[in-house]
């Protein structure tokens, strides 16, 4: 069995509103990924802000879960209701992810986890206090994305261990890396970008519908009111 978890509980600190509810082509952003996952998985779980769980309509068969303070907390809450042996995690803020990528990432092969990632295009610098420390080998640097697939039992164990240690990661693959598990890479592209800033929303609208988004507001019409301070805000 395979489960799909869509993380849509972020508070939109950088966009100024809950971007997962922003209308793209007439429907909330999170629905673009959710609809692509329909029919591909045995379990579908949508993680939402606690105050949006009851009011957010979803297709039949989709289970709604209240997210936590941080992205990692939200994933953990979802994992507690997953019954499948394999789980795929995806950011609601990646509405352009191709459907086939959800299928390909489930083929773990020899790995305990497999993540979508794009090769670095630009020269990457390590910087400290505004000063370049060194130039990284671009051929060895990848931009981690979602979807990310894992053996559920291993991912849950890593989450529980991290909670005991107070360790907070920016993605779930980092948890497996920390505890010695093998994570593979499935090459994706930069078209699978994450909507992080208002200008990203305009690009996504152009690519999905051929026209820019008319207003940078969430479908619920509610502005952001606090939330995660972590680097990855798609909870």
Secondary structure as the mmCIF struct_conf table of DSSP 4:
data_model
#
loop_
_struct_conf.conf_type_id
_struct_conf.id
_struct_conf.beg_label_comp_id
_struct_conf.beg_label_asym_id
_struct_conf.beg_label_seq_id
_struct_conf.end_label_comp_id
_struct_conf.end_label_asym_id
_struct_conf.end_label_seq_id
STRN STRN1 UNK A 2 UNK A 8
TURN_TY1_P TURN_TY1_P1 UNK A 13 UNK A 16
STRN STRN2 UNK A 17 UNK A 17
HELX_RH_3T_P HELX_RH_3T_P1 UNK A 19 UNK A 21
STRN STRN3 UNK A 22 UNK A 22
STRN STRN4 UNK A 23 UNK A 24
TURN_TY1_P TURN_TY1_P2 UNK A 25 UNK A 26
STRN STRN5 UNK A 27 UNK A 28
HELX_RH_AL_P HELX_RH_AL_P1 UNK A 29 UNK A 37
TURN_TY1_P TURN_TY1_P3 UNK A 38 UNK A 40
BEND BEND1 UNK A 42 UNK A 42
STRN STRN6 UNK A 43 UNK A 48
HELX_RH_3T_P HELX_RH_3T_P2 UNK A 50 UNK A 52
TURN_TY1_P TURN_TY1_P4 UNK A 53 UNK A 55
TURN_TY1_P TURN_TY1_P5 UNK A 60 UNK A 61
STRN STRN7 UNK A 62 UNK A 66
BEND BEND2 UNK A 69 UNK A 70
HELX_RH_AL_P HELX_RH_AL_P2 UNK A 71 UNK A 79
TURN_TY1_P TURN_TY1_P6 UNK A 80 UNK A 81
BEND BEND3 UNK A 84 UNK A 85
STRN STRN8 UNK A 86 UNK A 91
TURN_TY1_P TURN_TY1_P7 UNK A 92 UNK A 93
TURN_TY1_P TURN_TY1_P8 UNK A 95 UNK A 96
HELX_RH_AL_P HELX_RH_AL_P3 UNK A 99 UNK A 104
TURN_TY1_P TURN_TY1_P9 UNK A 105 UNK A 106
TURN_TY1_P TURN_TY1_P10 UNK A 109 UNK A 110
BEND BEND4 UNK A 112 UNK A 112
STRN STRN9 UNK A 113 UNK A 119
BEND BEND5 UNK A 122 UNK A 122
STRN STRN10 UNK A 125 UNK A 128
TURN_TY1_P TURN_TY1_P11 UNK A 129 UNK A 130
STRN STRN11 UNK A 131 UNK A 135
HELX_RH_3T_P HELX_RH_3T_P3 UNK A 138 UNK A 140
STRN STRN12 UNK A 142 UNK A 151
HELX_RH_AL_P HELX_RH_AL_P4 UNK A 152 UNK A 165
TURN_TY1_P TURN_TY1_P12 UNK A 166 UNK A 166
BEND BEND6 UNK A 170 UNK A 171
HELX_RH_AL_P HELX_RH_AL_P5 UNK A 172 UNK A 178
TURN_TY1_P TURN_TY1_P13 UNK A 179 UNK A 180
STRN STRN13 UNK A 183 UNK A 187
HELX_RH_3T_P HELX_RH_3T_P4 UNK A 190 UNK A 192
BEND BEND7 UNK A 197 UNK A 197
HELX_RH_AL_P HELX_RH_AL_P6 UNK A 198 UNK A 209
BEND BEND8 UNK A 210 UNK A 211
BEND BEND9 UNK A 214 UNK A 214
STRN STRN14 UNK A 218 UNK A 218
TURN_TY1_P TURN_TY1_P14 UNK A 219 UNK A 220
HELX_LH_PP_P HELX_LH_PP_P1 UNK A 222 UNK A 222
STRN STRN15 UNK A 223 UNK A 223
HELX_LH_PP_P HELX_LH_PP_P2 UNK A 224 UNK A 224
BEND BEND10 UNK A 230 UNK A 231
#
